[in-house]
Each structure stands twice: as structure tokens, then as C-alpha cells.
Amino acid sequence: MQTQNHNLKILTDWLNDECFYSESALGNEENLIKQGENKALKLFREAFERIPAYKDFLKKHNINPDSIKNISDFKKIPSTTKENYIEKYAFKDRCWDGNLDDITMISASSGTTGEPHFWPRNLVNEIEGACAHEFIFKDVLKIEDKKTLFINGFAMGNWIAGTYTSACVNLIAWKGYPITLMSPGNAIDAIVEILSKIAPEYEIVIMSGHAPVLKEIVEKAVKKGVDFKRLNLKLFGTGQAITENWRKYLLKIINSDNYCDAVNVYGSADAALMGFETSFSISLRKILSENFDKSKEIFHDERLPSIYNFDPRLIYFEEEGKELHITKNSGCPLIKYNIQDEGGIILFKDMADFFKNQEINIADSQKAKFPFVYLFGRDKFMVKIYGANVYSEHVQHALNHEALQPLLTGRYVLEMGYDENQNPEMICRVELNPEIEQKPELINLIQHIFVKEVKKINSEYNFVLDKLGDKVKPRIILHEHGYEKYFPIGKTKKNA
């Protein structure tokens, strides 16, 4: 009964709260960051008091919680990881008070050993996710008071994206927004039918899914006669990085001239929603994709990262080395948890100042001055050929070229192998769109575009290409749509 009353109060507060993203609540960026720091410190102290696993973790690392008095002290606390914390302690011991009393949902993800990891959520966790979704819907996708259909195209079952998204959208609907939820999961034919028969009844349609699935749905819908001129469709993706070529291609198909009608969010099974694109982040990434020299100046890297805003009141980010660490409340709170994503943090002010100095002033229209978290693909998806690093971001950019989009799904596998003379060779396996035939001229086209696009944005690859020529060109291997070994249908494999 105590848990029931507690959850009822939390839910009532959420339903009555109209000011989480008001100008007075947001304040300035400095205020938001200070709130985030205070919340991280409070979560640390509560975790020590109430979470058996974390109390033991601190004891084993000789940390006296009383010595952690400010955020500078907090930064010295040892990080938790899957290896030293998640896999070392029993599932229940990582939850509040060592029990599952306030857990409302448990999601699962596959571990590197094949054993699943379990990620519990409570109502607070889902309401915080609903807060972020509410901001995206209102300030980015502009649903306002329009009758909206949300099609949840993420896989359901125990996967977090589908169940978490459904919970967040339901909470927003309960708050009074005119939004209707349908959750067909990643059933492409069912979603196409919804677009055809149900979606025209709504003023706005938001369709969520992983990037390759969204592309496949839209392309199949066109073939089935769905008239996107009749639909005000907006795309809501997550699960992996997207390229600006991908965004432009799909916006053209769905007949949208608003670049912010395709938004991507940053999430994971460990921590649910962590960051989200805004009109500002989308605009600046478009500019950087067309001016790679400016991107290198900001991020000091050959790659253009994914760029998201985040709300410090919902998640506390730290950058250690090249890796991101998070502190976030949930059914199993994460304290200085190494999410093992490569990236960094940039203040809104610093990003706005950089663009202003370039005589590009697009920041004034952004009401919420959230800081940025940027994200690169993981090193395991990169290959090295004759000393040149070829990154997943560059491959995605090339394969999302406008000439290839109608032919390929966007899914690929990049790997190193050896030719018949035992010389190293770069192999790029690509998945064809349904009904596209494997032809030698298509292999040649993909290889030509790959080399042309990657050498433009990767100075290392351009150097070895100039010296070694064909030796560093990729061997392209085509696979039919849904080829089980590399591109199984219904399973979204990350390649970045």
C-alpha cells in the first residue's frame, strides 16, 4: 500500500505539472547544470544508503561517502561498468532497498557473453522519459493541440525501446494531449496498413522505429500506394546514428520541407532515453555535414558525430578520456556508469558562440539552452587499412548517398579480410532493398561512391588511396534483403 500511495502521488504530480519546461523552470544553462550536479550528488548519497550493491561497491573501493561533499569530490568516485558492477552483483541487490517493490517494468538486453542483462524501471524513470518526450513533441515536432497518432514501430516484448516508448506516450496522453497510441512493433506490413487506413484521420502522424526500419516502411508504403501528400508525417528514430543523407532522402519521400520532421534520440537498454535532437542540433548538424572542416574544428576528429541535447535535470553526463559516463535515476540507478560510448560534452553557450563567429546565428530561436552530448561510433565498427582508420560514420555517409538510397537498406557490415595473395583487404557487405537484383554494375557503383565520398571526408584514407590505389578500395559483397547471417529480419544490429 505504501508503494501504491507513493506511485499515485508521483503520477498525480506529473499530471498536474505544467511547468517542467516553462521558461521560469528552465532558467539559463548554468542553472540547469547546477541542478544536475545537485541531483547527482543527492542520488549518490541515497544510493549509498539504500542500495546494497552500491554500498558494497564503495566499501571495496575504500570510498567514504561522507568525504564526497561537492561535485569536484564526486568526479573522483570510481566508475561503475557492466563488468565491475552489473555483472558482479545480484539483480535485486542493485535495486532500491534490495527489493523489487517499486519496479513497474523490466527490460532485457543481450550481454557480450550471451547472457541477458536485466534493466528494471520504476514510475519515476518513466515519468522522466515522458518529460523528455513531451519536450520533443511540443518544441521539435510541434504537435501543439493537433490530433496526433503515434505509431510505435519499435520491437515490443522485453526490448526497452518499444515498451518504454509506449509508457512515455501513454503518460503524455493521460496528461491531456490529443495523442493516440498504436504499438504494432516492428511489423512493417501492419504499419503500412495503419498509414493507409488509420493515419489519414489524424492531423499529425509520428512514426517511431530504428533507422533502417523507418526507411523500409516508408519505401514499402510508397509501393503500396500510401499518399504522403495527405499525411503530415514525422519520423522519430533511435538505436543508431543517422546521416544527413538519410534524413534528406526520407523527408523528400514523405513530402516534408521541414528538416526537423525527422528527429533522432539517444538511448540505450542500460539507461533508456539520454539525449534528443532539437531544432538547433538538427540545423547545426546539417551545416556541419556540408562543412566538414568546421566539424573537425569543433570535435577535433575526422568523423561527424551524432549531436544531441540533454536535460541535466534528467541525466548527469561526464566525459572521461573519450568515453561518456552517466549518473541517472531508475529502478536500478546508475552512478558514474561508463556507458562505453565514445563522445563528449559541449555547453550550449560554447556551441552557439562557435557558430556566431562563423556568422551563422541559429541559436536565438532555441528556447531551452540545453548542453550538448555528441557521440561517435564505437571502435569495434571501425577497420584499419594500411594504417588508415575507416570509420562507421564515413561508411554510413557514403552508403546513404542519394544514388544508393533506393537500392540499399542502409544496413552493412564492414570487416577486414585477406585476398587470394594474403594481402589485407577491406570488405563491405551491404543489404539490398527488397526486389533489387545483385548485378556487377551495382557493385561497381557502390565501390565508386564509397571511395569518392570517404576520401572527401577522411584525410587518412585519401592519403593511402593516393599511394596505394586499388589495394585500399573496398570489396563490395551484396546480400539479398534479410540475409540471415548478416541482416536477419526483425533484429536491429548496430553498426555504429
FIVEX-223243 format. One record per residue (C-alpha): x, y, z; residue in three letters. Coordinates in steps of 0.2 Angstrom, whole numbers, padded with zeros to 4 digits, always signed. Layout:
residues N
XYZAla/...
This chain:
residues 496
+0000+0000+0000Met/+0014+0012+0004Gln/+0022+0009-0014Thr/+0004+0011-0021Gln/+0002+0028-0012Asn/+0019+0034-0017His/+0016+0030-0035Asn/-0001+0038-0035Leu/+0007+0054-0028Lys/+0021+0054-0042Ile/+0008+0051-0055Leu/-0003+0065-0049Thr/+0011+0077-0048Asp/+0016+0073-0066Trp/-0002+0075-0072Leu/-0004+0092-0063Asn/+0014+0099-0068Asp/+0013+0111-0082Glu/+0030+0120-0079Cys/+0044+0107-0081Phe/+0049+0116-0097Tyr/+0042+0133-0094Ser/+0055+0147-0096Glu/+0055+0150-0077Ser/+0059+0132-0073Ala/+0072+0131-0087Leu/+0081+0147-0082Gly/+0098+0148-0090Asn/+0111+0134-0095Glu/+0121+0137-0079Glu/+0106+0135-0068Asn/+0101+0118-0077Leu/+0119+0111-0075Ile/+0119+0116-0056Lys/+0103+0107-0054Gln/+0110+0092-0062Gly/+0125+0092-0051Glu/+0115+0093-0035Asn/+0104+0079-0041Lys/+0119+0068-0045Ala/+0126+0071-0028Leu/+0109+0068-0020Lys/+0107+0051-0030Leu/+0125+0046-0024Phe/+0121+0048-0006Arg/+0104+0040-0007Glu/+0111+0025-0017Ala/+0124+0023-0003Phe/+0111+0022+0010Glu/+0098+0011+0001Arg/+0106+0001-0012Ile/+0116-0015-0005Pro/+0126-0017-0021Ala/+0132+0001-0022Tyr/+0136+0002-0003Lys/+0147-0014-0005Asp/+0155-0007-0021Phe/+0160+0009-0012Leu/+0167-0001+0003Lys/+0178-0012-0009Lys/+0185+0004-0016His/+0188+0012+0001Asn/+0177+0027-0003Ile/+0170+0036+0012Asn/+0153+0044+0006Pro/+0155+0057+0019Asp/+0170+0064+0010Ser/+0160+0067-0006Ile/+0154+0085-0002Lys/+0154+0093-0019Asn/+0154+0089-0037Ile/+0173+0090-0038Ser/+0174+0076-0025Asp/+0160+0067-0035Phe/+0171+0066-0050Lys/+0184+0056-0041Lys/+0172+0042-0037Ile/+0177+0026-0046Pro/+0166+0022-0061Ser/+0154+0008-0062Thr/+0154-0003-0078Thr/+0145-0019-0084Lys/+0160-0029-0078Glu/+0163-0022-0061Asn/+0145-0018-0055Tyr/+0131-0025-0066Ile/+0138-0042-0068Glu/+0146-0043-0051Lys/+0130-0040-0041Tyr/+0114-0049-0040Ala/+0100-0041-0049Phe/+0089-0037-0034Lys/+0104-0030-0024Asp/+0106-0016-0037Arg/+0088-0010-0034Cys/+0082+0002-0021Trp/+0082-0006-0003Asp/+0087-0023-0011Gly/+0069-0027-0017Asn/+0058-0025-0032Leu/+0043-0016-0023Asp/+0043-0001-0034Asp/+0048-0009-0051Ile/+0035-0006-0064Thr/+0044-0014-0079Met/+0060-0025-0083Ile/+0068-0024-0100Ser/+0082-0036-0106Ala/+0097-0034-0117Ser/+0109-0046-0124Ser/+0126-0047-0115Gly/+0143-0049-0123Thr/+0143-0067-0116Thr/+0126-0071-0122Gly/+0118-0070-0105Glu/+0105-0056-0104Pro/+0106-0041-0094His/+0090-0035-0085Phe/+0086-0017-0083Trp/+0072-0013-0071Pro/+0062+0004-0072Arg/+0051+0012-0059Asn/+0037+0025-0062Leu/+0049+0040-0059Val/+0060+0033-0073Asn/+0046+0033-0085Glu/+0039+0050-0080Ile/+0056+0057-0083Glu/+0056+0049-0100Gly/+0039+0057-0103Ala/+0045+0074-0099Cys/+0059+0072-0112Ala/+0046+0066-0125His/+0034+0080-0121Glu/+0048+0092-0125Phe/+0051+0084-0141Ile/+0033+0083-0146Phe/+0030+0101-0142Lys/+0046+0110-0146Asp/+0053+0100-0160Val/+0039+0091-0169Leu/+0026+0105-0165Lys/+0011+0094-0161Ile/+0003+0108-0150Glu/-0015+0104-0149Asp/-0017+0095-0165Lys/-0025+0077-0166Lys/-0009+0066-0166Thr/-0007+0047-0170Leu/+0009+0040-0163Phe/+0014+0023-0172Ile/+0026+0014-0161Asn/+0037+0004-0173Gly/+0050-0002-0160Phe/+0051-0020-0156Ala/+0040-0025-0141Met/+0042-0039-0130Gly/+0056-0036-0117Asn/+0066-0024-0128Trp/+0066-0007-0120Ile/+0063+0004-0135Ala/+0046-0002-0138Gly/+0039-0004-0120Thr/+0047+0012-0114Tyr/+0041+0022-0128Thr/+0023+0016-0126Ser/+0024+0020-0107Ala/+0030+0038-0111Cys/+0017+0041-0124Val/+0003+0035-0113Asn/+0009+0046-0099Leu/+0008+0061-0111Ile/-0009+0056-0117Ala/-0015+0055-0099Trp/-0009+0072-0096Lys/-0022+0078-0109Gly/-0013+0079-0126Tyr/-0024+0074-0140Pro/-0012+0059-0144Ile/-0017+0041-0149Thr/-0005+0027-0147Leu/-0004+0012-0158Met/+0010-0001-0155Ser/+0012-0013-0169Pro/+0030-0016-0165Gly/+0042-0018-0180Asn/+0029-0027-0191Ala/+0032-0017-0207Ile/+0016-0023-0216Asp/+0005-0019-0201Ala/+0012-0001-0200Ile/+0010+0001-0219Val/-0009-0003-0216Glu/-0010+0009-0202Ile/-0003+0023-0213Leu/-0015+0018-0226Ser/-0031+0016-0216Lys/-0029+0025-0199Ile/-0017+0039-0201Ala/-0027+0050-0213Pro/-0039+0053-0199Glu/-0026+0062-0189Tyr/-0019+0080-0191Glu/-0001+0074-0187Ile/+0006+0056-0188Val/+0023+0052-0178Ile/+0031+0036-0183Met/+0045+0028-0172Ser/+0057+0015-0176Gly/+0075+0011-0179His/+0083+0020-0194Ala/+0083+0005-0206Pro/+0066+0000-0202Val/+0059+0018-0204Leu/+0067+0018-0222Lys/+0060+0001-0226Glu/+0042+0006-0220Ile/+0042+0022-0230Val/+0048+0014-0246Glu/+0036+0000-0245Lys/+0022+0012-0241Ala/+0025+0021-0257Val/+0024+0005-0267Lys/+0008+0001-0258Lys/+0000+0017-0264Gly/+0001+0027-0247Val/-0001+0046-0252Asp/+0011+0055-0241Phe/+0004+0072-0248Lys/-0011+0068-0237Arg/-0001+0064-0221Leu/+0008+0076-0210Asn/+0021+0063-0206Leu/+0035+0065-0194Lys/+0049+0052-0190Leu/+0056+0048-0173Phe/+0071+0036-0173Gly/+0084+0029-0161Thr/+0095+0014-0159Gly/+0109+0020-0171Gln/+0116+0035-0179Ala/+0108+0043-0194Ile/+0116+0053-0208Thr/+0110+0069-0216Glu/+0109+0060-0232Asn/+0097+0048-0224Trp/+0087+0062-0217Arg/+0085+0072-0233Lys/+0081+0056-0243Tyr/+0066+0051-0232Leu/+0060+0069-0229Leu/+0058+0070-0248Lys/+0048+0054-0249Ile/+0036+0059-0236Ile/+0034+0076-0244Asn/+0041+0086-0230Ser/+0050+0103-0232Asp/+0053+0104-0213Asn/+0071+0097-0209Tyr/+0065+0094-0191Cys/+0052+0082-0196Asp/+0064+0068-0194Ala/+0071+0068-0176Val/+0083+0055-0168Asn/+0086+0052-0150Val/+0100+0044-0140Tyr/+0095+0029-0129Gly/+0101+0013-0123Ser/+0094-0003-0113Ala/+0105+0002-0098Asp/+0098+0020-0096Ala/+0083+0022-0108Ala/+0082+0040-0115Leu/+0098+0050-0113Met/+0098+0064-0126Gly/+0087+0071-0140Phe/+0089+0081-0156Glu/+0081+0099-0156Thr/+0079+0111-0170Ser/+0095+0119-0166Phe/+0105+0102-0165Ser/+0097+0096-0181Ile/+0101+0113-0190Ser/+0119+0114-0184Leu/+0122+0095-0189Arg/+0116+0099-0207Lys/+0128+0114-0208Ile/+0142+0103-0202Leu/+0138+0089-0214Ser/+0141+0101-0228Glu/+0157+0109-0220Asn/+0167+0095-0213Phe/+0182+0107-0209Asp/+0171+0116-0196Lys/+0166+0099-0189Ser/+0184+0095-0187Lys/+0187+0112-0178Glu/+0174+0108-0165Ile/+0176+0090-0162Phe/+0194+0088-0166His/+0190+0072-0176Asp/+0189+0066-0194Glu/+0171+0060-0190Arg/+0155+0069-0189Leu/+0146+0063-0173Pro/+0128+0062-0169Ser/+0124+0078-0159Ile/+0110+0078-0146Tyr/+0105+0090-0132Asn/+0102+0083-0115Phe/+0092+0089-0099Asp/+0105+0089-0084Pro/+0090+0088-0073Arg/+0086+0071-0080Leu/+0104+0064-0083Ile/+0121+0069-0077Tyr/+0135+0067-0091Phe/+0153+0066-0088Glu/+0167+0065-0101Glu/+0182+0054-0095Glu/+0195+0052-0108Gly/+0185+0049-0124Lys/+0171+0040-0115Glu/+0154+0045-0108Leu/+0149+0042-0090His/+0132+0044-0084Ile/+0123+0046-0067Thr/+0104+0043-0069Lys/+0090+0038-0058Asn/+0080+0022-0061Ser/+0074+0006-0053Gly/+0092+0001-0054Cys/+0101+0018-0053Pro/+0117+0021-0062Leu/+0131+0031-0053Ile/+0146+0036-0063Lys/+0142+0022-0075Tyr/+0153+0020-0090Asn/+0141+0018-0105Ile/+0156+0014-0116Gln/+0151+0026-0129Asp/+0164+0037-0137Glu/+0160+0056-0137Gly/+0160+0072-0126Gly/+0150+0086-0119Ile/+0149+0104-0126Ile/+0140+0118-0117Leu/+0126+0127-0127Phe/+0134+0143-0125Lys/+0151+0137-0132Asp/+0142+0129-0147Met/+0132+0145-0151Ala/+0147+0156-0149Asp/+0156+0145-0162Phe/+0143+0147-0175Phe/+0140+0165-0171Lys/+0159+0168-0175Asn/+0156+0159-0192Gln/+0142+0171-0195Glu/+0129+0158-0193Ile/+0116+0163-0179Asn/+0103+0150-0177Ile/+0103+0148-0158Ala/+0092+0163-0154Asp/+0076+0153-0158Ser/+0080+0139-0146Gln/+0070+0142-0130Lys/+0079+0129-0119Ala/+0098+0131-0118Lys/+0102+0113-0115Phe/+0120+0107-0116Pro/+0126+0095-0130Phe/+0132+0077-0129Val/+0140+0071-0145Tyr/+0143+0053-0150Leu/+0154+0044-0161Phe/+0153+0026-0167Gly/+0161+0013-0157Arg/+0179+0007-0162Asp/+0173-0011-0164Lys/+0164-0005-0180Phe/+0180+0003-0187Met/+0193-0005-0198Val/+0211+0000-0202Lys/+0218-0002-0219Ile/+0236+0001-0222Tyr/+0237+0012-0207Gly/+0221+0022-0211Ala/+0206+0022-0200Asn/+0190+0020-0209Val/+0175+0024-0198Tyr/+0157+0018-0197Ser/+0151+0036-0199Glu/+0160+0038-0215His/+0154+0022-0222Val/+0136+0026-0217Gln/+0138+0043-0226His/+0143+0035-0242Ala/+0130+0021-0242Leu/+0117+0034-0239Asn/+0121+0043-0255His/+0106+0049-0265Glu/+0110+0037-0279Ala/+0111+0022-0267Leu/+0096+0025-0256Gln/+0083+0017-0267Pro/+0094+0002-0269Leu/+0100-0002-0252Leu/+0093-0003-0234Thr/+0107+0006-0226Gly/+0112-0009-0216Arg/+0130-0015-0219Tyr/+0145-0025-0211Val/+0162-0018-0213Leu/+0177-0030-0209Glu/+0194-0034-0214Met/+0200-0050-0223Gly/+0213-0056-0235Tyr/+0213-0058-0254Asp/+0220-0074-0263Glu/+0238-0067-0261Asn/+0235-0065-0242Gln/+0236-0046-0244Asn/+0224-0037-0232Pro/+0208-0030-0240Glu/+0193-0020-0233Met/+0176-0029-0236Ile/+0160-0020-0235Cys/+0144-0031-0235Arg/+0128-0022-0239Val/+0110-0027-0239Glu/+0099-0024-0254Leu/+0082-0017-0254Asn/+0068-0030-0257Pro/+0067-0034-0276Glu/+0084-0027-0280Ile/+0095-0039-0290Glu/+0113-0042-0287Gln/+0122-0035-0303Lys/+0140-0032-0306Pro/+0136-0014-0311Glu/+0129-0011-0294Leu/+0144-0017-0286Ile/+0155-0005-0296Asn/+0143+0009-0292Leu/+0144+0006-0274Ile/+0163+0005-0274Gln/+0164+0021-0284His/+0153+0031-0272Ile/+0161+0023-0257Phe/+0179+0029-0262Val/+0173+0046-0269Lys/+0163+0050-0253Glu/+0175+0043-0240Val/+0191+0051-0247Lys/+0182+0068-0246Lys/+0180+0067-0228Ile/+0194+0056-0222Asn/+0211+0063-0224Ser/+0220+0046-0219Glu/+0210+0036-0232Tyr/+0213+0049-0245Asn/+0232+0048-0242Phe/+0233+0029-0243Val/+0222+0029-0258Leu/+0233+0041-0267Asp/+0248+0030-0263Lys/+0241+0013-0265Leu/+0226+0014-0276Gly/+0216-0002-0279Asp/+0223-0010-0263Lys/+0213+0001-0252Val/+0197+0001-0261Lys/+0183-0010-0253Pro/+0177-0026-0260Arg/+0159-0025-0260Ile/+0148-0040-0257Ile/+0130-0039-0260Leu/+0117-0048-0249His/+0099-0051-0253Glu/+0086-0042-0241His/+0085-0051-0224Gly/+0100-0062-0227Tyr/+0100-0072-0211Glu/+0119-0072-0206Lys/+0122-0053-0208Tyr/+0105-0045-0209Phe/+0091-0055-0200Pro/+0074-0048-0202Ile/+0066-0042-0186Gly/+0083-0039-0177Lys/+0092-0022-0177Thr/+0111-0024-0177Lys/+0121-0009-0173Lys/+0135-0004-0185Asn/+0140+0012-0176Ala/
